[in-house]
């Protein structure tokens, strides 16, 4: 067993993916609170918008590590989500600060449904990625 750069990449990916899972769970809970009128949209957007860029940056960092370590399959699995993040951020509402969520339009039923579905899909993706990274780390550590 040799601890190589690909193994290091998978260890970092596992740790970062745990944070991404937390972000997506928070995302799902926040939109459920909006749907049930538990919180107002301004407070909810103020708590969600600061998490958008760190989520994107963390996801980009682990994929940069996969690129540098030559883990092409793991990188290929993540490319569609990276492209979606870029598309989503480029087509965000006009706002004064960073983030995706505008308090004036977030209570629209269509926007709320799309945001909630996006949170569930990201949660499923990050959970599946966690087990993929765990498997990849074990394979890299066992490989001679």
C-alpha positions in Angstrom: 0.0 0.0 0.0 1.3 3.3 -1.0 -0.1 6.7 -0.1 0.1 8.6 -3.4 -1.3 11.9 -4.7 -4.4 10.2 -6.1 -5.1 8.7 -2.6 -4.6 12.2 -1.1 -7.0 13.6 -3.7 -9.6 11.0 -2.7 -9.1 11.7 1.0 -9.6 15.5 0.4 -12.6 14.7 -1.8 -14.2 12.7 0.9 -13.8 15.5 3.4 -14.9 18.2 1.1 -17.9 16.0 -0.1 -19.0 15.8 3.5 -19.3 19.6 3.6 -21.1 19.6 0.2 -23.6 17.1 1.6 -24.1 19.4 4.6 -24.6 22.4 2.2 -27.2 20.5 0.1 -29.1 19.3 3.2 -29.2 22.9 4.4 -30.4 23.9 1.0 -33.3 21.4 1.1 -34.3 22.3 4.6 -34.2 26.0 3.8 -36.5 25.7 0.8 -38.9 23.4 2.8 -39.1 26.2 5.4 -39.9 28.7 2.7 -42.6 26.4 1.2 -44.3 26.0 4.6 -44.0 29.8 5.4 -41.8 29.1 8.5 -39.2 31.7 7.5 -39.5 34.8 5.4 -37.7 34.9 2.0 -35.3 37.8 2.9 -33.8 36.0 5.8 -33.7 32.7 3.9 -31.9 34.2 0.9 -29.5 36.0 3.3 -28.6 32.7 4.8 -28.4 30.8 1.5 -26.6 33.2 -0.8 -23.3 33.2 1.2 -23.1 29.4 0.7 -23.3 29.4 -3.0 -19.7 30.4 -3.9 -18.1 28.3 -1.2 -20.1 25.3 -2.5 -18.9 25.9 -6.1 -15.3 26.6 -5.0 -15.2 23.4 -2.9 -16.6 21.3 -5.8 -14.1 22.9 -8.2 -11.1 22.2 -5.8 -11.8 18.5 -5.6 -12.1 18.3 -9.4 -8.9 20.2 -9.8 -7.2 17.6 -7.6 -8.7 14.8 -9.7 -7.4 16.6 -12.8 -3.9 16.9 -11.4 -3.8 13.3 -10.1 -5.1 11.8 -13.3 -8.3 10.4 -11.9 -10.3 10.8 -15.1 -13.3 8.8 -14.3 -14.0 10.8 -11.1 -13.4 14.0 -13.0 -15.7 12.9 -15.8 -18.5 12.1 -13.4 -18.3 15.7 -12.0 -18.0 17.7 -15.2 -21.8 17.9 -15.8 -22.4 19.4 -12.4 -19.5 21.9 -12.9 -21.0 23.0 -16.2 -24.4 23.3 -14.5 -22.9 25.4 -11.7 -21.3 27.7 -14.3 -24.6 28.0 -16.3 -26.6 28.6 -13.2 -24.3 31.3 -11.9 -24.1 33.0 -15.3 -27.9 33.1 -15.5 -28.7 34.2 -12.0 -31.0 37.1 -11.2 -29.5 40.6 -11.2 -28.4 41.2 -7.6 -26.0 43.5 -5.7 -24.0 40.7 -4.1 -22.9 37.1 -4.9 -25.5 34.4 -4.7 -28.3 32.8 -6.7 -31.4 33.5 -4.8 -33.5 36.7 -5.1 -35.9 37.3 -2.2 -38.5 39.0 -4.6 -38.8 36.0 -6.9 -38.0 33.0 -4.6 -41.6 32.7 -3.4 -42.8 32.1 -6.9 -44.1 28.5 -6.9 -42.2 27.6 -10.1 -38.9 29.0 -8.8 -39.4 27.4 -5.4 -40.1 24.0 -6.9 -37.0 24.2 -9.2 -34.8 25.3 -6.3 -36.1 22.5 -4.1 -35.6 19.9 -6.8 -32.1 21.2 -7.4 -31.3 20.7 -3.8 -32.6 17.1 -3.7 -30.7 16.3 -6.9 -27.4 17.8 -5.6 -27.9 15.9 -2.3 -28.3 12.6 -4.2 -25.3 13.4 -6.4 -23.0 14.3 -3.5 -24.1 11.1 -1.6 -23.4 8.9 -4.6 -20.1 10.8 -5.1 -19.1 10.2 -1.5 -19.3 6.4 -2.0 -17.6 6.7 -5.4 -14.7 8.6 -3.8 -14.5 6.0 -1.0 -14.4 3.2 -3.5 -11.8 5.1 -5.6 -9.6 5.7 -2.5 -9.7 2.1 -1.6 -8.8 1.0 -5.1 -5.9 3.5 -5.3 -4.6 2.4 -1.9 -4.7 -1.3 -2.8 -3.2 -0.9 -6.3 0.4 -1.7 -6.5 
